[in-house]
Amino acid sequence: MSKMAIFYLTCPNEEEADKISKVLLDKRLVACAKRFPVKSKSWWKGKMGSADEVLVSYETVEENFEKVNSEVKKLHSDETYVLYSVAVSKTTKKVEDWTKKELGK
């Protein structure tokens, strides 16, 4: 049985977030994409920096991680992008059914 997951991806701008999200949705690797503007502070190459970014959360299943990562790798402008998978420990039956139906699971 497929376990529900939320994948988080940071993108440098809305256009790139939309482009990646459309591909993932079209390929039925994710059931939903939600975008949030974020301000990031991080260490990069030994220096602290800040950036305006877009955080996208994707509703999907854990088993899709490698396929999603493969698509993101082709489309993301950063060589080192941030993509996380977080397991969903609980959700409603209707949300789980809807997500799996949309993903063909």
TORPA-4810 file (N, C-alpha, C, O; in nm, 3 decimals):
<nodes>
NODE_1_0.084_-0.118_0.000_0.000_0.000_0.000_0.088_0.124_0.000_0.184_0.133_0.076_M
NODE_2_0.056_0.219_-0.083_0.132_0.344_-0.095_0.110_0.431_0.027_-0.003_0.454_0.070_S
NODE_3_0.221_0.481_0.083_0.211_0.571_0.197_0.209_0.715_0.149_0.286_0.755_0.062_K
NODE_4_0.119_0.792_0.208_0.106_0.933_0.174_0.232_1.008_0.215_0.296_0.973_0.314_M
NODE_5_0.267_1.112_0.138_0.383_1.195_0.169_0.359_1.336_0.118_0.280_1.359_0.026_A
NODE_6_0.430_1.428_0.179_0.437_1.565_0.130_0.582_1.585_0.089_0.674_1.563_0.168_I
NODE_7_0.603_1.628_-0.036_0.737_1.662_-0.082_0.748_1.814_-0.080_0.655_1.884_-0.120_F
NODE_8_0.861_1.863_-0.034_0.888_2.006_-0.032_1.002_2.036_-0.127_1.105_1.967_-0.125_Y
NODE_9_0.985_2.137_-0.211_1.087_2.179_-0.306_1.099_2.330_-0.303_0.998_2.401_-0.306_L
NODE_10_1.222_2.380_-0.297_1.243_2.524_-0.309_1.286_2.556_-0.451_1.365_2.484_-0.513_T
NODE_11_1.232_2.667_-0.502_1.263_2.714_-0.638_1.301_2.862_-0.629_1.258_2.933_-0.538_C
NODE_12_1.382_2.909_-0.723_1.426_3.048_-0.718_1.318_3.150_-0.752_1.332_3.268_-0.716_P
NODE_13_1.210_3.107_-0.820_1.105_3.202_-0.857_0.976_3.127_-0.891_0.973_3.005_-0.901_N
NODE_14_0.869_3.205_-0.907_0.738_3.146_-0.934_0.732_3.076_-1.069_0.667_2.972_-1.082_E
NODE_15_0.799_3.133_-1.169_0.796_3.072_-1.303_0.853_2.930_-1.300_0.795_2.838_-1.358_E
NODE_16_0.966_2.914_-1.233_1.027_2.781_-1.226_0.941_2.687_-1.143_0.926_2.570_-1.178_E
NODE_17_0.885_2.736_-1.034_0.797_2.654_-0.951_0.676_2.608_-1.032_0.635_2.492_-1.022_A
NODE_18_0.619_2.697_-1.111_0.503_2.661_-1.195_0.541_2.560_-1.303_0.467_2.465_-1.327_D
NODE_19_0.656_2.580_-1.367_0.700_2.490_-1.473_0.720_2.348_-1.419_0.673_2.251_-1.479_K
NODE_20_0.788_2.337_-1.306_0.813_2.205_-1.246_0.681_2.143_-1.199_0.657_2.025_-1.222_I
NODE_21_0.598_2.223_-1.135_0.470_2.172_-1.084_0.382_2.121_-1.197_0.318_2.016_-1.183_S
NODE_22_0.377_2.192_-1.309_0.295_2.148_-1.422_0.342_2.012_-1.474_0.259_1.925_-1.502_K
NODE_23_0.472_1.994_-1.487_0.524_1.865_-1.535_0.487_1.753_-1.437_0.443_1.646_-1.478_V
NODE_24_0.506_1.778_-1.308_0.476_1.675_-1.207_0.328_1.641_-1.204_0.290_1.525_-1.187_L
NODE_25_0.244_1.743_-1.219_0.100_1.719_-1.224_0.061_1.647_-1.353_-0.016_1.551_-1.348_L
NODE_26_0.113_1.691_-1.467_0.081_1.627_-1.595_0.120_1.479_-1.595_0.050_1.396_-1.654_D
NODE_27_0.231_1.445_-1.531_0.278_1.306_-1.526_0.214_1.227_-1.412_0.247_1.110_-1.391_K
NODE_28_0.122_1.291_-1.340_0.050_1.228_-1.228_0.145_1.175_-1.121_0.118_1.073_-1.058_R
NODE_29_0.255_1.248_-1.100_0.348_1.213_-0.992_0.308_1.280_-0.862_0.348_1.237_-0.754_L
NODE_30_0.229_1.386_-0.872_0.175_1.456_-0.756_0.027_1.485_-0.782_-0.014_1.501_-0.897_V
NODE_31_-0.050_1.491_-0.676_-0.194_1.518_-0.690_-0.226_1.666_-0.674_-0.327_1.714_-0.724_A
NODE_32_-0.138_1.739_-0.605_-0.162_1.880_-0.578_-0.029_1.950_-0.553_0.063_1.891_-0.496_C
NODE_33_-0.020_2.075_-0.595_0.099_2.157_-0.570_0.053_2.288_-0.507_-0.038_2.354_-0.558_A
NODE_34_0.117_2.325_-0.396_0.084_2.450_-0.327_0.211_2.533_-0.316_0.315_2.483_-0.275_K
NODE_35_0.202_2.659_-0.352_0.318_2.751_-0.357_0.313_2.852_-0.244_0.207_2.904_-0.210_R
NODE_36_0.431_2.879_-0.186_0.442_2.978_-0.080_0.567_3.063_-0.104_0.674_3.007_-0.125_F
NODE_37_0.556_3.195_-0.100_0.678_3.276_-0.107_0.751_3.265_0.028_0.688_3.270_0.134_P
NODE_38_0.882_3.250_0.024_0.961_3.241_0.147_1.087_3.325_0.135_1.138_3.349_0.025_V
NODE_39_1.136_3.368_0.249_1.266_3.436_0.257_1.360_3.340_0.328_1.334_3.300_0.441_K
NODE_40_1.468_3.305_0.261_1.561_3.206_0.315_1.692_3.270_0.357_1.741_3.364_0.294_S
NODE_41_1.747_3.218_0.465_1.883_3.249_0.507_1.953_3.116_0.520_1.901_3.022_0.580_K
NODE_42_2.075_3.106_0.462_2.144_2.978_0.466_2.294_2.998_0.444_2.340_3.103_0.399_S
NODE_43_2.365_2.893_0.477_2.506_2.887_0.444_2.519_2.828_0.305_2.455_2.727_0.274_W
NODE_44_2.601_2.889_0.221_2.627_2.836_0.088_2.770_2.869_0.051_2.810_2.985_0.044_W
NODE_45_2.847_2.763_0.028_2.988_2.777_-0.009_3.065_2.862_0.091_3.145_2.948_0.053_K
NODE_46_3.038_2.836_0.220_3.112_2.902_0.327_3.067_3.041_0.364_3.128_3.104_0.450_G
NODE_47_2.962_3.091_0.300_2.913_3.226_0.329_2.764_3.222_0.360_2.689_3.143_0.302_K
NODE_48_2.724_3.308_0.452_2.581_3.317_0.482_2.518_3.411_0.381_2.570_3.519_0.351_M
NODE_49_2.405_3.368_0.329_2.333_3.449_0.232_2.184_3.447_0.258_2.136_3.375_0.346_G
NODE_50_2.113_3.525_0.181_1.967_3.527_0.191_1.910_3.533_0.050_1.975_3.579_-0.043_S
NODE_51_1.787_3.485_0.037_1.723_3.483_-0.094_1.572_3.482_-0.080_1.518_3.429_0.018_A
NODE_52_1.506_3.540_-0.176_1.361_3.525_-0.190_1.342_3.401_-0.276_1.397_3.391_-0.386_D
NODE_53_1.264_3.306_-0.227_1.241_3.181_-0.297_1.094_3.146_-0.295_1.013_3.215_-0.233_E
NODE_54_1.060_3.039_-0.365_0.925_2.985_-0.363_0.935_2.842_-0.310_1.012_2.761_-0.362_V
NODE_55_0.858_2.813_-0.207_0.851_2.679_-0.151_0.725_2.614_-0.207_0.615_2.670_-0.197_L
NODE_56_0.741_2.495_-0.264_0.625_2.422_-0.317_0.607_2.296_-0.235_0.702_2.221_-0.211_V
NODE_57_0.485_2.272_-0.191_0.453_2.145_-0.125_0.368_2.064_-0.221_0.275_2.115_-0.284_S
NODE_58_0.403_1.937_-0.232_0.334_1.845_-0.323_0.269_1.734_-0.243_0.334_1.672_-0.158_Y
NODE_59_0.142_1.708_-0.270_0.072_1.596_-0.209_0.089_1.476_-0.301_0.053_1.481_-0.418_E
NODE_60_0.144_1.366_-0.245_0.177_1.251_-0.327_0.195_1.128_-0.240_0.144_1.123_-0.128_T
NODE_61_0.266_1.029_-0.291_0.298_0.908_-0.216_0.450_0.890_-0.215_0.519_0.931_-0.308_V
NODE_62_0.500_0.828_-0.108_0.645_0.812_-0.089_0.713_0.747_-0.208_0.824_0.785_-0.245_E
NODE_63_0.648_0.648_-0.268_0.711_0.572_-0.376_0.741_0.657_-0.500_0.815_0.612_-0.588_E
NODE_64_0.685_0.778_-0.509_0.709_0.864_-0.624_0.834_0.951_-0.609_0.866_1.028_-0.700_N
NODE_65_0.904_0.940_-0.497_1.016_1.032_-0.473_1.121_1.028_-0.584_1.160_1.134_-0.634_F
NODE_66_1.168_0.911_-0.623_1.275_0.904_-0.723_1.230_0.956_-0.859_1.307_1.019_-0.930_E
NODE_67_1.104_0.930_-0.895_1.052_0.981_-1.023_1.040_1.133_-1.019_1.073_1.201_-1.116_K
NODE_68_0.992_1.186_-0.906_0.983_1.331_-0.891_1.123_1.391_-0.895_1.145_1.490_-0.965_V
NODE_69_1.215_1.333_-0.822_1.352_1.383_-0.821_1.412_1.384_-0.962_1.482_1.478_-0.999_N
NODE_70_1.386_1.281_-1.039_1.437_1.274_-1.175_1.384_1.389_-1.261_1.459_1.449_-1.338_S
NODE_71_1.256_1.420_-1.248_1.197_1.530_-1.324_1.251_1.665_-1.276_1.283_1.752_-1.357_E
NODE_72_1.261_1.681_-1.145_1.312_1.807_-1.089_1.456_1.830_-1.137_1.492_1.942_-1.172_V
NODE_73_1.535_1.726_-1.138_1.675_1.736_-1.180_1.685_1.791_-1.323_1.777_1.867_-1.354_K
NODE_74_1.592_1.752_-1.410_1.591_1.798_-1.549_1.552_1.946_-1.561_1.597_2.015_-1.652_K
NODE_75_1.467_1.993_-1.470_1.403_2.124_-1.486_1.454_2.234_-1.393_1.441_2.352_-1.424_L
NODE_76_1.512_2.197_-1.280_1.551_2.296_-1.180_1.679_2.365_-1.222_1.771_2.302_-1.274_H
NODE_77_1.685_2.496_-1.201_1.803_2.573_-1.242_1.921_2.560_-1.146_2.034_2.591_-1.183_S
NODE_78_1.896_2.515_-1.024_2.004_2.497_-0.926_2.059_2.356_-0.934_1.983_2.259_-0.940_D
NODE_79_2.190_2.343_-0.934_2.252_2.211_-0.933_2.224_2.140_-0.801_2.200_2.020_-0.798_E
NODE_80_2.228_2.217_-0.691_2.197_2.164_-0.559_2.064_2.223_-0.515_2.060_2.331_-0.456_T
NODE_81_1.956_2.153_-0.544_1.823_2.200_-0.505_1.780_2.124_-0.380_1.834_2.018_-0.348_Y
NODE_82_1.682_2.180_-0.311_1.632_2.119_-0.188_1.499_2.050_-0.219_1.401_2.115_-0.255_V
NODE_83_1.498_1.917_-0.203_1.378_1.837_-0.220_1.371_1.741_-0.102_1.461_1.658_-0.084_L
NODE_84_1.265_1.752_-0.023_1.246_1.667_0.094_1.118_1.587_0.079_1.023_1.631_0.014_Y
NODE_85_1.116_1.471_0.139_0.995_1.392_0.152_0.963_1.377_0.299_1.048_1.337_0.378_S
NODE_86_0.840_1.410_0.336_0.795_1.397_0.474_0.675_1.304_0.474_0.575_1.329_0.407_V
NODE_87_0.686_1.197_0.549_0.576_1.100_0.558_0.456_1.162_0.628_0.470_1.238_0.724_A
NODE_88_0.338_1.129_0.579_0.214_1.174_0.641_0.169_1.062_0.735_0.135_0.952_0.691_V
NODE_89_0.171_1.091_0.865_0.133_0.986_0.960_-0.018_0.967_0.968_-0.066_0.857_0.993_S
NODE_90_-0.094_1.075_0.947_-0.239_1.066_0.951_-0.300_1.167_0.857_-0.247_1.277_0.839_K
NODE_91_-0.411_1.128_0.798_-0.493_1.220_0.719_-0.633_1.160_0.717_-0.656_1.052_0.770_T
NODE_92_-0.726_1.231_0.655_-0.861_1.176_0.646_-0.866_1.071_0.535_-0.786_1.074_0.442_T
NODE_93_-0.958_0.981_0.546_-0.976_0.876_0.446_-1.007_0.936_0.310_-0.959_0.888_0.208_K
NODE_94_-1.087_1.042_0.309_-1.125_1.105_0.182_-1.004_1.167_0.112_-0.991_1.157_-0.010_K
NODE_95_-0.915_1.230_0.188_-0.795_1.289_0.128_-0.704_1.179_0.073_-0.651_1.190_-0.037_V
NODE_96_-0.688_1.073_0.151_-0.605_0.962_0.106_-0.663_0.898_-0.021_-0.589_0.871_-0.116_E
NODE_97_-0.792_0.875_-0.022_-0.858_0.816_-0.140_-0.843_0.907_-0.261_-0.811_0.859_-0.370_D
NODE_98_-0.866_1.037_-0.244_-0.855_1.132_-0.354_-0.714_1.135_-0.411_-0.694_1.129_-0.532_W
NODE_99_-0.615_1.144_-0.323_-0.476_1.151_-0.369_-0.439_1.026_-0.448_-0.385_1.035_-0.558_T
NODE_100_-0.468_0.911_-0.395_-0.433_0.786_-0.461_-0.510_0.768_-0.592_-0.456_0.716_-0.689_K
NODE_101_-0.635_0.811_-0.594_-0.714_0.803_-0.718_-0.650_0.889_-0.826_-0.634_0.845_-0.939_K
NODE_102_-0.614_1.012_-0.791_-0.554_1.103_-0.889_-0.418_1.055_-0.938_-0.378_1.087_-1.050_E
NODE_103_-0.348_0.981_-0.855_-0.216_0.929_-0.893_-0.224_0.791_-0.959_-0.122_0.736_-1.001_L
NODE_104_-0.345_0.737_-0.968_-0.362_0.606_-1.028_-0.309_0.492_-0.941_-0.264_0.391_-0.993_G
NODE_105_-0.316_0.509_-0.809_-0.262_0.409_-0.715_-0.376_0.327_-0.656_-0.352_0.237_-0.575_K
</nodes>
